[in-house]
Amino acid sequence: MKFALNGLKNMIILLDTNVVLDILLNRQPWYTNAALIFGLSQQNLIKSYISASSITDIFYITQKEQGKNAAKEALKRLLRVFKPATVTDRDIYQALELEWDDFEDSVQFVVGEGLPADYIVTRNTTDFTLSSIEAVTPEQFIQTVIDLV
């Protein structure tokens, strides 16, 4: 089992905004699986990233529900575990060239390619049907981890 867990350390995931908000805002029924991913990341069993372009949205939504100071503290805790993935001007231009319906998702995809991410973890997998990176729900990701160990 140790070998399998060590194999997870090479796994890279990019978390979509909705999954991060599930953790920060304790959104049910999605919180549990999102929190399990947080735990795997906190234990350095996987490498988890959040697109830098998502962080301002995450802050905005969190501060609306919990206040500015609570949002700042929540982001500080979150960023100790999930690393920000840089969004460059090149990423934006590449995303603009994609024929996706949702620009934010195309940016997420391009950023994921640059990591290179094994999975994009999202509750909206259908938004990533054109992605060459496998998009999975938090539940599917946890099942993948269980299958690997």
C-alpha angles and dihedrals in degrees: 000000000000090000091054093048090049088052089059091062089076091054115107123196134181114211119216118228094254093059093050090050090050088061098042096043097036089235113189138253090012100053098086098059093040089052090051089056089049088053093050089050094045089054089050091240090130135018110242128189139185120204109251088228089062095054095077090050090048091051093047095051094042094049090050089059102032107020132256100282094046090049092052092050092046091052092048090054091045094050091054086067108025115051120221112245112218119244111207132192087253090056090053093049091048091049090051089057093056118095095226124139094226117052093197090057092049089053090049090052095049091048089049090053090054094054089042097239122198091202141012106216111210141141088228103062092158088067088067101048090122092050122113086205112081111250114210136173118245088255092053091047093052089049089051090053091048090050091051095053 
